[in-house]
């Protein structure tokens, strides 16, 4: 029975790996998306006494998403004044409609009905930036230090922030992340700069993901074969007991 459970947990772990790969590939064209990573670990071991010797048998494997890649994606020029790409380590800080503060590297911004700078999902840039009435997007200039101007008028600064362990941030959808105790607190990202008229693309490496997918598929198939073999062995054992 231990072998059956071990093989089943291995299949479940490989399925988690495949699900993560599928999500990464689905977001290969998502601006600011960073690929998720999966880590495997062995489960509890049980002490057994076989043939007069003490030993242990494993209970299989488990997999879990341990964080997102921190590698930057390639920059893509758009020529749009409100598109911003981060050069270096850092994030934009956004305030969602429910008041939650989140971080993102997706710099595709627009203007809402109150002429405030918002993300594609409607979250406000924090601290807020408001365009004056009559000012067009084409008149907006954003410097490498985040200073926003409409013509000669200074509107504010888009601040960049970072955390000590970016790979420990919690993904909350729409390319955004929430701070966790493991990620550490938010602080200013002094070394990062902005590039106006560009967006950071996804950092998903298709070739690497496909290679990992093939490996995960093979692992799943081997686990399935092990389950079938264990089933056959249990059936044979039942027949022997019945005939005895």
Secondary structure, DSSP 4 states (H G I P E B T S, - for coil): -HHHHHHHHHHHHHHHHHHHHHHHHHTTTSTT---EEEEEEE--EEEEEETTEEEEEE--EEEEEEEE--PPPPEEE---TTBEEEESS-EEEEE-TTS-EEEE---BEEE-TT-BEEETTSPEESS--BPPTT--GGGEEE-TT-EEEETTEEEEE--EEE-TTGGGPEEEETTEEE--TTT---EE-TT-EEEETEEE-----HHHHHHHHHHHHHHHHHHHHHHHHHHHHHHHHHHHHHH-
